[in-house]
């Protein structure tokens, strides 16, 4: 698997979330994703970016255009240095939230993408990498 | 003077004010500041001479490093007003900063003449002068930036107001065509204006059209559900229309439950449902017009 291109942006406010959606949409269009996949990727990015701003105190997003053989993909890595998630299984449960949202953002973005990796340590931060292949 | 730890810049400014002004004006013309169409020669001369005398006054305190000290307040005010007026006139931040930076050469020339035989003092003096003028120049850029930010904030507010119209489609039927991002601040305005219109028009059905919303994530869905719930509390039914295929699929994957709400793909379909719920029927007339 090779990384064709990458970019890092900082995400600290809700205005940045709008920017995340725009950039992720641009990248998925460039990579030739279908309209449905574009929408899924943008929505997942929007969820995770908002989680990062709301619960992680802001962080960074790395976008990577991947290629593996003939297939191409987009990987988004969200990394913050916030409080971390104590119980990842619980956090991934539909309807579970520590805030006042619907509790579907994390689990929903997992369903919207092909690959979903989460790494979190209490007190250190959270890193979530999601990938969509076409 | 620098030999005993004190700078002579204030004295030089005072002593050579007239020459400095002439040189500075020449320098500004040479720097290619776009001004001929915007600022008249006399106006520029007046601005420069006023700035120069304020600068001279401020330096008399001996403080050349902290331009945010009270003795510099008049200089800051002058720069702010110059910066503001030039921004309005369409100057670039480069042009505005050059107003200050172009003063470097005239001042340095005089310092050089004064300390031609004392390189060490000259270096010290030039450093103080460049430090001071850099700070003042950067201040104009900061002011420019602040003006821009205010402009953006104002436009954002205008957009909030503009993009949330509630339209009366028919007797008892309202439509709310949503466009753009549904962030919290805007949703608040949308909710308020919708509920207000429901009371004013005593409508029974509201159609919320999300054709113009590019991304429906859980936050947007939650806002929609809350709006529907609030309208329902007032005795009004809500129909959500404009759900495109990709949005429908995404909502399903996210796991958002919209089954309590009537949804339609197109605004027209939603309008038909709304009409039939209010007891209206549409029929094509058979006679000739």
Interface residues (C-beta under 8 A of the other chain):
Chain A: X14 X17 X18 X21 X25 X35 X36 X38 X39 X40 X42 X43 X46 X47 X50 X94 X101 X102 X104 X105 X107 X108 X109 X111 X112
Chain B: X181 X183 X184 X214 X215 X216 X217 X218 X219 X221 X222 X245 X246 X247 X249 X250 X253 X254 X255 X256
